[in-house]
Amino acid sequence: MIKVYGIKNCDSVRKALKYLKGHALEFEFIDFRETPVSDKEISQWLKYSDINTLFNTRGTTYRTLKLKELNLDDQDKKIWLAKENMLIKRPVIVLDNDLIVGYNENLYNEKLQ
């Protein structure tokens, strides 16, 4: 089953959910705020994606925490993702043996059909 991780009020997450519903794809939605993502899950995701794809440097949380000033390496970024899930680029769509980060309709057409 497709799992979609994100937050309900994120535009990209809403677009992804609309896409999945519109294509009658069965999925489970996991809200970061209600069910935080663990370090173990992030490690699993990193088997299919790289840290820079998952780590959101354009969001409010990144700026508020002033993480740019810390010059984080990949391990530090991974620690921050588990500690502060709002740093995860959204949505994260987990498939059996793949991962899609962000909303990209062309990629969805390719991997979800």
N, CA, C and O atoms as CSV, one atom per row, in Angstrom:
chain,resi,resn,atom,element,x,y,z
A,1,MET,N,N,0.837,-1.189,0.000
A,1,MET,CA,C,0.000,0.000,0.000
A,1,MET,C,C,0.879,1.249,0.000
A,1,MET,O,O,1.966,1.263,0.579
A,2,ILE,N,N,0.399,2.268,-0.643
A,2,ILE,CA,C,1.085,3.558,-0.706
A,2,ILE,C,C,0.902,4.273,0.630
A,2,ILE,O,O,-0.206,4.338,1.164
A,3,LYS,N,N,2.005,4.810,1.163
A,3,LYS,CA,C,1.926,5.620,2.377
A,3,LYS,C,C,2.351,7.031,2.019
A,3,LYS,O,O,3.360,7.237,1.344
A,4,VAL,N,N,1.576,7.996,2.476
A,4,VAL,CA,C,1.866,9.399,2.211
A,4,VAL,C,C,2.121,10.083,3.547
A,4,VAL,O,O,1.262,10.092,4.430
A,5,TYR,N,N,3.328,10.663,3.684
A,5,TYR,CA,C,3.709,11.372,4.895
A,5,TYR,C,C,3.701,12.868,4.615
A,5,TYR,O,O,4.166,13.317,3.567
A,6,GLY,N,N,3.174,13.627,5.552
A,6,GLY,CA,C,3.151,15.076,5.393
A,6,GLY,C,C,2.298,15.712,6.470
A,6,GLY,O,O,2.078,15.136,7.536
A,7,ILE,N,N,1.821,16.910,6.172
A,7,ILE,CA,C,0.890,17.598,7.064
A,7,ILE,C,C,-0.320,18.034,6.246
A,7,ILE,O,O,-0.205,18.327,5.056
A,8,LYS,N,N,-1.464,18.072,6.888
A,8,LYS,CA,C,-2.728,18.308,6.193
A,8,LYS,C,C,-2.822,19.662,5.506
A,8,LYS,O,O,-3.469,19.782,4.465
A,9,ASN,N,N,-2.187,20.682,6.073
A,9,ASN,CA,C,-2.367,22.024,5.520
A,9,ASN,C,C,-1.273,22.422,4.526
A,9,ASN,O,O,-1.164,23.598,4.180
A,10,CYS,N,N,-0.463,21.469,4.063
A,10,CYS,CA,C,0.594,21.750,3.090
A,10,CYS,C,C,0.015,21.650,1.675
A,10,CYS,O,O,-0.629,20.655,1.342
A,11,ASP,N,N,0.237,22.667,0.846
A,11,ASP,CA,C,-0.291,22.675,-0.518
A,11,ASP,C,C,0.185,21.482,-1.334
A,11,ASP,O,O,-0.607,20.868,-2.049
A,12,SER,N,N,1.466,21.145,-1.235
A,12,SER,CA,C,2.002,20.010,-2.001
A,12,SER,C,C,1.370,18.696,-1.557
A,12,SER,O,O,1.100,17.826,-2.385
A,13,VAL,N,N,1.137,18.550,-0.278
A,13,VAL,CA,C,0.492,17.345,0.238
A,13,VAL,C,C,-0.945,17.279,-0.273
A,13,VAL,O,O,-1.408,16.220,-0.696
A,14,ARG,N,N,-1.635,18.388,-0.234
A,14,ARG,CA,C,-3.023,18.412,-0.738
A,14,ARG,C,C,-3.087,18.029,-2.212
A,14,ARG,O,O,-3.974,17.282,-2.624
A,15,LYS,N,N,-2.147,18.538,-3.004
A,15,LYS,CA,C,-2.103,18.184,-4.431
A,15,LYS,C,C,-1.851,16.693,-4.608
A,15,LYS,O,O,-2.480,16.049,-5.448
A,16,ALA,N,N,-0.933,16.146,-3.820
A,16,ALA,CA,C,-0.621,14.716,-3.915
A,16,ALA,C,C,-1.840,13.871,-3.542
A,16,ALA,O,O,-2.158,12.902,-4.231
A,17,LEU,N,N,-2.512,14.232,-2.466
A,17,LEU,CA,C,-3.696,13.480,-2.044
A,17,LEU,C,C,-4.802,13.573,-3.094
A,17,LEU,O,O,-5.492,12.589,-3.359
A,18,LYS,N,N,-4.967,14.739,-3.685
A,18,LYS,CA,C,-5.968,14.917,-4.745
A,18,LYS,C,C,-5.619,14.039,-5.943
A,18,LYS,O,O,-6.498,13.418,-6.542
A,19,TYR,N,N,-4.331,13.989,-6.291
A,19,TYR,CA,C,-3.884,13.144,-7.395
A,19,TYR,C,C,-4.222,11.680,-7.101
A,19,TYR,O,O,-4.811,10.993,-7.936
A,20,LEU,N,N,-3.846,11.213,-5.920
A,20,LEU,CA,C,-4.078,9.813,-5.561
A,20,LEU,C,C,-5.565,9.471,-5.569
A,20,LEU,O,O,-5.961,8.425,-6.084
A,21,LYS,N,N,-6.383,10.344,-5.003
A,21,LYS,CA,C,-7.831,10.116,-4.996
A,21,LYS,C,C,-8.386,10.140,-6.410
A,21,LYS,O,O,-9.231,9.318,-6.765
A,22,GLY,N,N,-7.911,11.089,-7.222
A,22,GLY,CA,C,-8.371,11.224,-8.603
A,22,GLY,C,C,-8.026,10.030,-9.478
A,22,GLY,O,O,-8.701,9.768,-10.473
A,23,HIS,N,N,-6.981,9.311,-9.110
A,23,HIS,CA,C,-6.575,8.122,-9.853
A,23,HIS,C,C,-6.987,6.831,-9.133
A,23,HIS,O,O,-6.512,5.744,-9.462
A,24,ALA,N,N,-7.863,6.971,-8.164
A,24,ALA,CA,C,-8.419,5.842,-7.410
A,24,ALA,C,C,-7.330,4.925,-6.856
A,24,ALA,O,O,-7.454,3.701,-6.893
A,25,LEU,N,N,-6.259,5.538,-6.343
A,25,LEU,CA,C,-5.172,4.776,-5.740
A,25,LEU,C,C,-5.382,4.712,-4.230
A,25,LEU,O,O,-5.650,5.725,-3.584
A,26,GLU,N,N,-5.259,3.527,-3.687
A,26,GLU,CA,C,-5.436,3.338,-2.256
A,26,GLU,C,C,-4.177,3.787,-1.526
A,26,GLU,O,O,-3.067,3.449,-1.936
A,27,PHE,N,N,-4.343,4.538,-0.461
A,27,PHE,CA,C,-3.196,5.040,0.284
A,27,PHE,C,C,-3.552,5.248,1.751
A,27,PHE,O,O,-4.718,5.309,2.140
A,28,GLU,N,N,-2.493,5.354,2.541
A,28,GLU,CA,C,-2.632,5.695,3.952
A,28,GLU,C,C,-1.906,7.014,4.163
A,28,GLU,O,O,-0.763,7.170,3.735
A,29,PHE,N,N,-2.564,7.965,4.821
A,29,PHE,CA,C,-1.944,9.260,5.095
A,29,PHE,C,C,-1.444,9.283,6.536
A,29,PHE,O,O,-2.182,8.961,7.467
A,30,ILE,N,N,-0.184,9.665,6.706
A,30,ILE,CA,C,0.411,9.784,8.039
A,30,ILE,C,C,0.821,11.236,8.243
A,30,ILE,O,O,1.675,11.752,7.522
A,31,ASP,N,N,0.217,11.885,9.214
A,31,ASP,CA,C,0.507,13.282,9.516
A,31,ASP,C,C,1.699,13.357,10.471
A,31,ASP,O,O,1.676,12.769,11.552
A,32,PHE,N,N,2.746,14.089,10.058
A,32,PHE,CA,C,3.945,14.253,10.887
A,32,PHE,C,C,3.613,14.760,12.287
A,32,PHE,O,O,4.244,14.366,13.268
A,33,ARG,N,N,2.635,15.622,12.366
A,33,ARG,CA,C,2.321,16.236,13.664
A,33,ARG,C,C,1.678,15.246,14.623
A,33,ARG,O,O,1.880,15.325,15.835
A,34,GLU,N,N,0.901,14.312,14.079
A,34,GLU,CA,C,0.212,13.334,14.918
A,34,GLU,C,C,1.060,12.089,15.158
A,34,GLU,O,O,1.006,11.490,16.232
A,35,THR,N,N,1.839,11.707,14.158
A,35,THR,CA,C,2.677,10.513,14.235
A,35,THR,C,C,4.073,10.873,13.735
A,35,THR,O,O,4.352,10.737,12.544
A,36,PRO,N,N,4.944,11.327,14.615
A,36,PRO,CA,C,6.289,11.726,14.184
A,36,PRO,C,C,7.046,10.582,13.517
A,36,PRO,O,O,6.899,9.417,13.884
A,37,VAL,N,N,7.856,10.945,12.529
A,37,VAL,CA,C,8.669,9.985,11.800
A,37,VAL,C,C,9.940,9.728,12.608
A,37,VAL,O,O,10.583,10.661,13.088
A,38,SER,N,N,10.287,8.466,12.751
A,38,SER,CA,C,11.445,8.087,13.561
A,38,SER,C,C,12.735,8.097,12.735
A,38,SER,O,O,12.713,8.172,11.506
A,39,ASP,N,N,13.834,8.021,13.439
A,39,ASP,CA,C,15.148,7.914,12.814
A,39,ASP,C,C,15.221,6.657,11.949
A,39,ASP,O,O,15.826,6.668,10.877
A,40,LYS,N,N,14.607,5.587,12.416
A,40,LYS,CA,C,14.592,4.311,11.683
A,40,LYS,C,C,13.883,4.479,10.330
A,40,LYS,O,O,14.373,3.994,9.310
A,41,GLU,N,N,12.743,5.160,10.322
A,41,GLU,CA,C,12.012,5.385,9.071
A,41,GLU,C,C,12.827,6.255,8.117
A,41,GLU,O,O,12.878,5.990,6.916
A,42,ILE,N,N,13.453,7.279,8.651
A,42,ILE,CA,C,14.277,8.154,7.820
A,42,ILE,C,C,15.441,7.366,7.216
A,42,ILE,O,O,15.787,7.569,6.052
A,43,SER,N,N,16.036,6.482,7.986
A,43,SER,CA,C,17.108,5.623,7.469
A,43,SER,C,C,16.598,4.763,6.311
A,43,SER,O,O,17.296,4.580,5.314
A,44,GLN,N,N,15.387,4.242,6.450
A,44,GLN,CA,C,14.778,3.461,5.364
A,44,GLN,C,C,14.603,4.324,4.118
A,44,GLN,O,O,14.918,3.894,3.008
A,45,TRP,N,N,14.103,5.528,4.305
A,45,TRP,CA,C,13.880,6.431,3.174
A,45,TRP,C,C,15.181,6.740,2.448
A,45,TRP,O,O,15.205,6.872,1.224
A,46,LEU,N,N,16.260,6.855,3.210
A,46,LEU,CA,C,17.548,7.208,2.618
A,46,LEU,C,C,18.128,6.091,1.756
A,46,LEU,O,O,19.128,6.299,1.070
A,47,LYS,N,N,17.520,4.925,1.783
A,47,LYS,CA,C,17.917,3.864,0.860
A,47,LYS,C,C,17.430,4.173,-0.559
A,47,LYS,O,O,17.982,3.664,-1.534
A,48,TYR,N,N,16.397,5.007,-0.667
A,48,TYR,CA,C,15.772,5.312,-1.958
A,48,TYR,C,C,15.880,6.777,-2.358
A,48,TYR,O,O,15.463,7.153,-3.453
A,49,SER,N,N,16.428,7.592,-1.494
A,49,SER,CA,C,16.556,9.015,-1.760
A,49,SER,C,C,17.801,9.532,-1.049
A,49,SER,O,O,18.335,8.870,-0.159
A,50,ASP,N,N,18.256,10.708,-1.442
A,50,ASP,CA,C,19.412,11.261,-0.740
A,50,ASP,C,C,18.953,12.305,0.278
A,50,ASP,O,O,17.834,12.812,0.204
A,51,ILE,N,N,19.816,12.609,1.205
A,51,ILE,CA,C,19.480,13.494,2.324
A,51,ILE,C,C,19.080,14.885,1.838
A,51,ILE,O,O,18.196,15.512,2.421
A,52,ASN,N,N,19.717,15.368,0.783
A,52,ASN,CA,C,19.418,16.719,0.306
A,52,ASN,C,C,18.044,16.816,-0.353
A,52,ASN,O,O,17.451,17.893,-0.401
A,53,THR,N,N,17.542,15.701,-0.855
A,53,THR,CA,C,16.180,15.682,-1.399
A,53,THR,C,C,15.175,15.722,-0.259
A,53,THR,O,O,14.158,16.408,-0.355
A,54,LEU,N,N,15.446,15.000,0.811
A,54,LEU,CA,C,14.528,14.950,1.955
A,54,LEU,C,C,14.563,16.198,2.825
A,54,LEU,O,O,13.550,16.573,3.415
A,55,PHE,N,N,15.715,16.838,2.907
A,55,PHE,CA,C,15.917,17.948,3.834
A,55,PHE,C,C,15.449,19.258,3.207
A,55,PHE,O,O,16.011,19.709,2.209
A,56,ASN,N,N,14.427,19.860,3.789
A,56,ASN,CA,C,13.821,21.072,3.243
A,56,ASN,C,C,14.539,22.329,3.748
A,56,ASN,O,O,14.383,22.733,4.900
A,57,THR,N,N,15.320,22.927,2.866
A,57,THR,CA,C,16.043,24.152,3.228
A,57,THR,C,C,15.261,25.406,2.849
A,57,THR,O,O,15.737,26.520,3.069
A,58,ARG,N,N,14.075,25.239,2.287
A,58,ARG,CA,C,13.301,26.402,1.850
A,58,ARG,C,C,12.143,26.738,2.780
A,58,ARG,O,O,11.428,27.714,2.558
A,59,GLY,N,N,11.959,25.940,3.811
A,59,GLY,CA,C,10.817,26.136,4.699
A,59,GLY,C,C,11.077,27.070,5.854
A,59,GLY,O,O,12.217,27.435,6.141
A,60,THR,N,N,10.009,27.445,6.505
A,60,THR,CA,C,10.057,28.339,7.656
A,60,THR,C,C,10.846,27.732,8.807
A,60,THR,O,O,11.603,28.434,9.477
A,61,THR,N,N,10.677,26.440,9.042
A,61,THR,CA,C,11.360,25.782,10.157
A,61,THR,C,C,12.871,25.897,10.005
A,61,THR,O,O,13.574,26.179,10.976
A,62,TYR,N,N,13.370,25.680,8.802
A,62,TYR,CA,C,14.808,25.779,8.537
A,62,TYR,C,C,15.327,27.176,8.867
A,62,TYR,O,O,16.370,27.333,9.501
A,63,ARG,N,N,14.581,28.181,8.428
A,63,ARG,CA,C,15.001,29.570,8.685
A,63,ARG,C,C,14.874,29.917,10.170
A,63,ARG,O,O,15.761,30.559,10.733
A,64,THR,N,N,13.791,29.503,10.797
A,64,THR,CA,C,13.557,29.810,12.203
A,64,THR,C,C,14.645,29.204,13.095
A,64,THR,O,O,15.097,29.835,14.050
A,65,LEU,N,N,15.053,27.988,12.777
A,65,LEU,CA,C,16.085,27.313,13.573
A,65,LEU,C,C,17.502,27.768,13.207
A,65,LEU,O,O,18.479,27.372,13.843
A,66,LYS,N,N,17.594,28.611,12.165
A,66,LYS,CA,C,18.891,29.155,11.708
A,66,LYS,C,C,19.904,28.039,11.425
A,66,LYS,O,O,21.070,28.128,11.807
A,67,LEU,N,N,19.434,27.000,10.753
A,67,LEU,CA,C,20.282,25.844,10.494
A,67,LEU,C,C,21.338,26.119,9.419
A,67,LEU,O,O,22.367,25.444,9.377
A,68,LYS,N,N,21.093,27.094,8.560
A,68,LYS,CA,C,22.081,27.421,7.537
A,68,LYS,C,C,23.413,27.807,8.178
A,68,LYS,O,O,24.483,27.482,7.663
A,69,GLU,N,N,23.329,28.497,9.295
A,69,GLU,CA,C,24.528,28.967,9.999
A,69,GLU,C,C,25.354,27.815,10.584
A,69,GLU,O,O,26.535,27.993,10.882
A,70,LEU,N,N,24.743,26.643,10.749
A,70,LEU,CA,C,25.429,25.517,11.368
A,70,LEU,C,C,26.252,24.682,10.380
A,70,LEU,O,O,27.022,23.815,10.791
A,71,ASN,N,N,26.089,24.944,9.073
A,71,ASN,CA,C,26.803,24.167,8.053
A,71,ASN,C,C,26.717,22.664,8.320
A,71,ASN,O,O,27.735,21.997,8.500
A,72,LEU,N,N,25.501,22.146,8.344
A,72,LEU,CA,C,25.250,20.752,8.687
A,72,LEU,C,C,25.812,19.788,7.649
A,72,LEU,O,O,25.714,20.026,6.445
A,73,ASP,N,N,26.404,18.691,8.134
A,73,ASP,CA,C,26.795,17.624,7.211
A,73,ASP,C,C,25.605,16.661,7.091
A,73,ASP,O,O,24.577,16.865,7.736
A,74,ASP,N,N,25.743,15.622,6.276
A,74,ASP,CA,C,24.622,14.715,6.028
A,74,ASP,C,C,24.127,14.025,7.300
A,74,ASP,O,O,22.921,13.855,7.474
A,75,GLN,N,N,25.020,13.635,8.171
A,75,GLN,CA,C,24.621,12.974,9.417
A,75,GLN,C,C,23.850,13.954,10.314
A,75,GLN,O,O,22.850,13.583,10.928
A,76,ASP,N,N,24.318,15.192,10.384
A,76,ASP,CA,C,23.613,16.210,11.169
A,76,ASP,C,C,22.210,16.445,10.611
A,76,ASP,O,O,21.246,16.578,11.366
A,77,LYS,N,N,22.107,16.496,9.300
A,77,LYS,CA,C,20.794,16.691,8.663
A,77,LYS,C,C,19.851,15.555,9.018
A,77,LYS,O,O,18.677,15.788,9.307
A,78,LYS,N,N,20.353,14.334,8.998
A,78,LYS,CA,C,19.527,13.174,9.335
A,78,LYS,C,C,19.028,13.279,10.778
A,78,LYS,O,O,17.861,13.003,11.057
A,79,ILE,N,N,19.909,13.677,11.688
A,79,ILE,CA,C,19.533,13.846,13.096
A,79,ILE,C,C,18.443,14.911,13.222
A,79,ILE,O,O,17.472,14.727,13.956
A,80,TRP,N,N,18.607,16.020,12.506
A,80,TRP,CA,C,17.613,17.095,12.556
A,80,TRP,C,C,16.273,16.654,11.972
A,80,TRP,O,O,15.226,17.043,12.489
A,81,LEU,N,N,16.282,15.850,10.904
A,81,LEU,CA,C,15.025,15.370,10.320
A,81,LEU,C,C,14.222,14.569,11.336
A,81,LEU,O,O,13.005,14.723,11.430
A,82,ALA,N,N,14.898,13.717,12.092
A,82,ALA,CA,C,14.204,12.904,13.097
A,82,ALA,C,C,13.741,13.747,14.278
A,82,ALA,O,O,12.688,13.489,14.861
A,83,LYS,N,N,14.536,14.759,14.626
A,83,LYS,CA,C,14.210,15.617,15.759
A,83,LYS,C,C,13.095,16.609,15.419
A,83,LYS,O,O,12.246,16.914,16.257
A,84,GLU,N,N,13.107,17.105,14.185
A,84,GLU,CA,C,12.148,18.130,13.751
A,84,GLU,C,C,11.585,17.744,12.383
A,84,GLU,O,O,12.116,18.129,11.341
A,85,ASN,N,N,10.477,16.960,12.416
A,85,ASN,CA,C,9.893,16.439,11.180
A,85,ASN,C,C,9.455,17.510,10.188
A,85,ASN,O,O,9.311,17.227,8.998
A,86,MET,N,N,9.246,18.716,10.653
A,86,MET,CA,C,8.829,19.783,9.744
A,86,MET,C,C,9.957,20.171,8.777
A,86,MET,O,O,9.731,20.945,7.847
A,87,LEU,N,N,11.145,19.649,8.986
A,87,LEU,CA,C,12.255,19.873,8.057
A,87,LEU,C,C,12.220,18.901,6.882
A,87,LEU,O,O,12.999,19.043,5.939
A,88,ILE,N,N,11.328,17.919,6.928
A,88,ILE,CA,C,11.215,16.951,5.843
A,88,ILE,C,C,10.413,17.568,4.702
A,88,ILE,O,O,9.313,18.082,4.905
A,89,LYS,N,N,10.979,17.508,3.510
A,89,LYS,CA,C,10.290,18.008,2.324
A,89,LYS,C,C,9.048,17.158,2.116
A,89,LYS,O,O,9.091,15.937,2.262
A,90,ARG,N,N,7.950,17.801,1.778
A,90,ARG,CA,C,6.662,17.121,1.701
A,90,ARG,C,C,6.067,17.175,0.304
A,90,ARG,O,O,6.356,18.071,-0.489
A,91,PRO,N,N,5.219,16.178,0.030
A,91,PRO,CA,C,4.975,14.944,0.766
A,91,PRO,C,C,6.079,13.921,0.501
A,91,PRO,O,O,6.840,14.036,-0.459
A,92,VAL,N,N,6.142,12.932,1.367
A,92,VAL,CA,C,6.997,11.773,1.134
A,92,VAL,C,C,6.043,10.620,0.854
A,92,VAL,O,O,5.218,10.259,1.693
A,93,ILE,N,N,6.172,10.050,-0.340
A,93,ILE,CA,C,5.314,8.935,-0.728
A,93,ILE,C,C,6.171,7.674,-0.735
A,93,ILE,O,O,7.143,7.568,-1.483
A,94,VAL,N,N,5.795,6.734,0.104
A,94,VAL,CA,C,6.545,5.489,0.251
A,94,VAL,C,C,5.807,4.386,-0.499
A,94,VAL,O,O,4.639,4.095,-0.239
A,95,LEU,N,N,6.530,3.788,-1.435
A,95,LEU,CA,C,6.024,2.646,-2.194
A,95,LEU,C,C,6.757,1.400,-1.692
A,95,LEU,O,O,7.596,1.501,-0.797
A,96,ASP,N,N,6.457,0.244,-2.248
A,96,ASP,CA,C,7.113,-0.987,-1.792
A,96,ASP,C,C,8.634,-0.886,-1.861
A,96,ASP,O,O,9.316,-1.170,-0.876
A,97,ASN,N,N,9.168,-0.489,-3.001
A,97,ASN,CA,C,10.615,-0.415,-3.180
A,97,ASN,C,C,11.033,0.906,-3.805
A,97,ASN,O,O,11.926,0.943,-4.651
A,98,ASP,N,N,10.395,1.974,-3.395
A,98,ASP,CA,C,10.716,3.283,-3.955
A,98,ASP,C,C,10.181,4.374,-3.040
A,98,ASP,O,O,9.460,4.116,-2.076
A,99,LEU,N,N,10.559,5.596,-3.378
A,99,LEU,CA,C,10.174,6.755,-2.579
A,99,LEU,C,C,10.054,7.945,-3.516
A,99,LEU,O,O,10.896,8.142,-4.392
A,100,ILE,N,N,9.017,8.730,-3.331
A,100,ILE,CA,C,8.856,9.970,-4.089
A,100,ILE,C,C,8.777,11.100,-3.075
A,100,ILE,O,O,7.999,11.038,-2.123
A,101,VAL,N,N,9.590,12.135,-3.284
A,101,VAL,CA,C,9.594,13.281,-2.375
A,101,VAL,C,C,9.109,14.501,-3.138
A,101,VAL,O,O,9.620,14.817,-4.212
A,102,GLY,N,N,8.115,15.186,-2.574
A,102,GLY,CA,C,7.563,16.374,-3.206
A,102,GLY,C,C,6.434,16.013,-4.156
A,102,GLY,O,O,6.133,14.841,-4.379
A,103,TYR,N,N,5.815,17.051,-4.711
A,103,TYR,CA,C,4.736,16.823,-5.671
A,103,TYR,C,C,5.279,17.025,-7.076
A,103,TYR,O,O,5.753,18.108,-7.421
A,104,ASN,N,N,5.207,15.980,-7.878
A,104,ASN,CA,C,5.656,16.027,-9.262
A,104,ASN,C,C,4.734,15.113,-10.060
A,104,ASN,O,O,4.886,13.892,-10.037
A,105,GLU,N,N,3.769,15.714,-10.770
A,105,GLU,CA,C,2.746,14.930,-11.455
A,105,GLU,C,C,3.342,13.974,-12.486
A,105,GLU,O,O,2.873,12.845,-12.625
A,106,ASN,N,N,4.367,14.415,-13.206
A,106,ASN,CA,C,4.992,13.529,-14.203
A,106,ASN,C,C,5.596,12.294,-13.536
A,106,ASN,O,O,5.446,11.174,-14.025
A,107,LEU,N,N,6.272,12.512,-12.429
A,107,LEU,CA,C,6.859,11.397,-11.689
A,107,LEU,C,C,5.772,10.496,-11.121
A,107,LEU,O,O,5.921,9.274,-11.112
A,108,TYR,N,N,4.692,11.084,-10.651
A,108,TYR,CA,C,3.570,10.303,-10.144
A,108,TYR,C,C,3.001,9.426,-11.264
A,108,TYR,O,O,2.728,8.243,-11.056
A,109,ASN,N,N,2.826,10.015,-12.450
A,109,ASN,CA,C,2.309,9.255,-13.589
A,109,ASN,C,C,3.215,8.069,-13.912
A,109,ASN,O,O,2.741,6.985,-14.253
A,110,GLU,N,N,4.512,8.290,-13.801
A,110,GLU,CA,C,5.483,7.252,-14.111
A,110,GLU,C,C,5.523,6.147,-13.058
A,110,GLU,O,O,5.582,4.966,-13.402
A,111,LYS,N,N,5.492,6.519,-11.783
A,111,LYS,CA,C,5.715,5.537,-10.718
A,111,LYS,C,C,4.461,4.996,-10.046
A,111,LYS,O,O,4.512,3.958,-9.387
A,112,LEU,N,N,3.351,5.679,-10.204
A,112,LEU,CA,C,2.149,5.271,-9.470
A,112,LEU,C,C,1.092,4.618,-10.351
A,112,LEU,O,O,0.076,4.148,-9.839
A,113,GLN,N,N,1.301,4.577,-11.625
A,113,GLN,CA,C,0.285,4.002,-12.521
A,113,GLN,C,C,0.527,2.532,-12.805
A,113,GLN,O,O,-0.241,1.910,-13.540
